[in-house]
Amino acid sequence: MYDVLIVGGGPVGNYLAYLLSGDHDVAVVERKGSFGGKACTGIIGAESYRKLKLPARAVLNQLNGARFLSRDGGFEVWRDDAQAYVVDRKTLEKELAMRAVRRGADYMMMTKFVGFRRGRAVLQHLNEEFEVEARYYVGADGLASSVARAIKASTEAEILKGYELEVVGDFDRRKVEVWVNKEVNDEFFMWVAPVNDGLARVGTFGDLESFRRFLEIRGLSPLKAVEVKAGSVALGWRRPWVRENVALIGDAALQIKPTTGGGIAYGMICAHALKMAIDSEDLSKYWRACRDIRKQISLGLRLKKAFRKVNQEEIEKLFRVLSSEDVIKTIEEQADFDDHVKTFKALIRKPSVLAKLIKVSPSIVRALL
């Protein structure tokens, strides 16, 4: 019998296993035979990366700034220190798994979670079905979580299809590009995240034709791609995160930033909250301890809703406000890649900025407030 059985050996599941192992008997169930493989741009805020003590070996590139581009213009922000890292997800997952194993965790690779039976997890390895008992079970098995289905968690979310290429070209490796043009894609922004000077991860959420139009506008050819990935993201809520002795975490709990579609940092932050709840033998503390992450998700969902309502002309006006000197200075001094609440609070605390935003887009200001 284990103390904790974690279903899913992705970055969040492995990170939780690392946090718990040593103090608890932990097992991780992973349906694949290796790590990585999921469509993921892999950008994590530098401050989060340091606080979470993630492996340096997984870092492919350091981002110091960003170029924000619209149909008619754009602006740049820059800091001398790193703001985010582009990571290799396979390396990240494997390094975290190795940390967990060294602290005593067991890994059951190529093993599928089937469901629960008489309080035990029913697992399948190849053609053999068997049961494993644990005091606590954790679903860290992604968007299509089998654990979430098993506990009958409900989902209220928007599902977006995502496409990403790793494209060969010439890039400024220290700057990520964020393109906002609803005439190209009215569902989401487009991004160019350099891996190095000659390779970038280029993608968006929405329909495939929008992605093709963006590639053409950006001057990038799919014939220069060396890797192609597609996947889905769910922006919204999945509840409950806890039912009896079962908890959900990471993408399985939809701990995902609605403004970017990323979820690694949020899931890992919540892993600390879940560890605290397991240590205290009270899983009900988990939901409360993730209050700050729930605030981030709520803000992101309001901003996503507001984005749907504005047209490109309003976005151009918004870009003119954001490209002003005082706004850029505020972003450069106070913005946090993973803490959007902090970033937007810093903006709306400036009366001159708030007045301009209200004039341009009252719906976005309402979302921020």
Residue pairs with C-beta under 8 A, 6 or more apart in sequence:
1 25
1 133
1 134
1 135
2 25
2 26
2 27
2 106
2 132
2 133
2 134
2 135
3 20
3 24
3 25
3 26
3 134
3 135
3 136
3 278
4 20
4 24
4 25
4 26
4 27
4 134
4 135
4 136
4 137
4 138
4 278
5 26
5 27
5 28
5 29
5 121
5 132
5 134
5 136
5 137
5 138
6 13
6 16
6 17
6 26
6 27
6 28
6 29
6 138
6 140
7 13
7 29
7 113
7 121
7 137
7 138
7 139
7 140
7 141
7 146
7 147
8 28
8 29
8 30
8 139
8 140
8 141
8 142
8 145
8 147
8 250
8 252
9 17
9 28
9 29
9 30
9 32
9 35
9 93
9 97
9 107
9 109
9 140
10 38
10 93
10 140
10 141
10 142
10 250
10 251
11 89
11 92
11 93
11 96
11 250
11 264
11 267
11 268
12 140
12 249
12 250
12 251
12 263
12 264
12 267
12 268
12 270
12 271
13 28
13 30
13 138
13 140
13 141
13 249
13 250
14 28
14 35
14 93
14 96
14 97
14 99
14 100
15 52
15 96
15 267
15 268
15 271
16 138
16 140
16 249
16 271
16 274
16 275
17 26
17 28
17 96
17 97
17 100
17 105
18 96
18 99
18 100
18 103
18 105
19 271
19 272
19 275
20 26
20 105
20 275
20 278
21 100
21 103
21 104
21 105
22 103
22 104
23 279
24 278
25 104
26 100
26 104
26 105
26 106
27 105
27 106
27 107
27 108
27 132
27 134
28 97
28 100
28 105
28 106
28 107
28 108
29 108
29 111
29 112
29 113
29 121
29 123
30 107
30 108
30 109
30 110
30 111
31 110
31 111
31 112
31 113
31 141
32 109
32 110
33 109
33 110
34 90
34 109
35 89
35 90
35 93
35 94
35 97
36 88
36 89
36 90
36 91
36 93
36 94
37 90
38 89
38 142
38 229
38 231
39 162
39 164
39 229
39 230
39 231
40 89
40 229
40 231
40 264
41 86
41 164
41 191
41 193
41 201
41 203
41 262
42 60
42 86
42 87
42 88
42 89
42 92
42 201
42 264
43 63
43 84
43 85
43 86
43 87
43 176
43 193
43 260
43 262
43 337
44 54
44 84
44 85
44 87
44 262
44 264
44 265
44 337
44 338
45 83
45 84
45 265
45 336
45 337
45 338
45 339
46 62
46 63
46 81
46 82
46 83
46 84
46 85
46 337
47 336
47 337
47 338
48 265
48 268
48 269
48 337
48 338
49 59
49 85
52 265
52 268
52 269
54 87
54 92
54 96
54 268
55 91
55 92
55 95
55 96
55 99
57 91
57 95
58 87
58 88
58 89
58 91
58 92
58 95
59 85
59 86
59 87
60 85
60 86
60 87
60 88
60 195
60 196
61 85
61 86
61 173
61 194
61 195
61 196
62 82
62 84
62 85
62 86
62 174
63 82
63 83
63 84
63 85
63 86
63 174
63 175
63 176
63 193
63 194
64 78
64 79
64 80
64 81
64 82
64 83
64 174
64 175
65 76
65 77
65 78
65 79
65 83
65 174
65 175
65 176
66 76
66 77
66 83
66 175
66 176
66 177
66 178
67 74
67 75
67 76
67 175
67 176
67 177
67 178
68 74
68 75
68 76
68 77
68 178
68 180
68 319
68 322
69 177
69 178
69 179
69 180
69 181
70 179
70 180
70 181
70 312
70 315
70 316
70 319
71 181
71 183
71 312
71 315
71 316
72 316
72 319
73 316
73 319
73 320
73 323
74 319
74 323
75 319
75 322
75 323
75 328
76 175
76 328
77 328
77 331
77 332
77 335
78 175
78 332
79 332
83 335
83 337
84 176
84 337
86 193
86 194
86 195
86 201
97 107
100 107
101 107
108 123
108 125
110 125
110 126
111 123
111 124
111 125
112 123
112 124
112 125
113 121
113 122
113 123
113 141
113 146
113 147
113 150
114 122
114 123
114 124
114 129
114 146
115 121
115 122
115 146
115 150
116 122
116 137
116 150
116 246
117 131
119 133
120 131
120 132
120 133
121 131
121 132
121 133
121 134
121 137
122 129
122 130
122 131
123 129
123 130
123 131
123 132
124 130
135 245
136 245
136 246
136 247
136 278
136 283
137 147
137 245
137 246
137 247
138 147
138 246
138 247
138 248
138 249
138 274
139 145
139 146
139 147
139 148
139 150
139 151
139 246
139 247
139 248
139 249
139 252
139 253
140 248
140 249
140 250
140 252
140 267
141 147
141 148
141 252
142 250
142 251
142 252
143 232
143 233
143 234
143 251
143 252
143 254
145 153
145 238
145 248
145 251
145 252
147 246
147 248
147 252
148 155
148 238
148 248
148 252
148 253
150 246
151 240
151 243
151 244
151 246
151 248
152 243
153 238
153 239
153 240
153 243
153 248
154 238
154 239
155 234
155 236
155 237
155 238
155 254
156 236
156 237
156 238
156 239
157 234
157 235
157 236
157 237
157 238
157 254
158 234
158 235
158 236
158 304
159 232
159 233
159 234
160 187
160 188
160 205
160 206
160 232
160 233
160 234
160 235
160 261
161 205
161 206
161 207
161 208
161 230
161 231
161 232
162 203
162 204
162 205
162 230
162 231
162 232
162 233
162 261
163 203
163 204
163 208
163 211
163 229
163 230
164 201
164 202
164 203
164 228
164 229
164 230
165 201
165 202
165 203
165 215
165 220
165 222
165 225
165 227
165 228
165 229
166 195
166 199
166 200
166 201
166 202
166 225
166 226
166 227
166 228
167 199
167 200
167 202
167 220
167 221
167 222
167 224
167 225
167 226
168 198
168 199
168 224
168 225
168 226
169 198
169 199
169 200
169 220
169 224
170 197
170 198
171 192
171 194
171 196
171 197
171 198
171 199
171 200
172 194
172 197
173 194
173 195
173 196
173 197
174 194
175 194
176 191
176 192
176 193
176 194
177 191
177 192
177 193
178 189
178 190
178 191
179 189
179 190
179 191
179 192
179 214
179 218
180 189
180 190
180 315
180 319
181 190
181 217
181 312
181 315
182 310
182 311
182 312
182 315
183 312
184 190
184 210
184 213
184 214
184 217
185 204
185 206
185 207
185 210
185 211
185 213
185 214
186 206
186 210
186 308
187 204
187 205
187 206
187 207
187 210
188 204
188 205
188 206
188 261
189 204
190 202
190 203
190 204
190 211
190 214
190 218
191 201
191 202
191 203
191 204
192 200
192 201
192 202
192 218
193 200
193 201
193 202
194 200
194 201
195 201
199 226
202 214
202 215
202 218
202 220
203 211
204 210
204 211
204 214
205 233
205 261
212 222
215 221
215 222
222 228
233 256
233 261
234 251
234 254
234 256
235 254
235 256
235 258
235 261
235 300
235 301
235 304
236 254
236 258
236 301
237 254
237 297
238 248
238 252
238 253
238 254
240 248
240 287
241 247
241 248
241 249
241 253
241 286
241 287
241 290
242 248
242 283
242 284
242 286
242 287
245 283
247 274
247 277
247 283
247 286
249 255
249 267
249 270
249 271
249 274
250 263
250 264
250 266
250 267
250 270
250 271
251 263
251 267
253 267
253 270
254 297
255 263
255 266
255 267
255 270
255 290
255 293
255 297
256 262
256 263
256 266
256 297
257 263
257 266
257 296
257 297
257 300
257 338
257 340
258 297
258 300
258 301
258 303
258 304
259 300
259 303
259 304
259 340
265 338
266 293
266 296
266 297
266 338
269 290
269 292
269 293
270 286
270 290
270 293
273 285
273 286
273 289
273 290
274 283
274 286
276 285
276 286
276 289
277 283
277 284
277 285
277 286
277 289
292 341
295 341
296 339
296 340
296 341
299 340
299 341
299 344
299 367
299 368
300 340
302 366
302 367
302 368
303 340
303 364
303 367
303 368
305 367
306 361
306 363
306 364
306 366
306 367
307 364
309 363
310 318
310 361
310 363
310 364
314 360
314 361
317 360
317 361
318 357
318 360
318 361
318 364
320 360
321 327
321 353
321 356
321 357
321 360
322 328
322 331
324 353
324 356
326 350
326 352
326 353
327 347
327 350
327 353
330 346
330 347
330 350
330 353
331 343
331 346
331 347
334 342
334 343
334 346
335 342
335 343
335 346
336 342
336 343
344 368
347 353
347 354
347 357
347 368
348 354
348 357
348 365
348 368
348 369
354 365
357 364
357 365
357 368
358 365
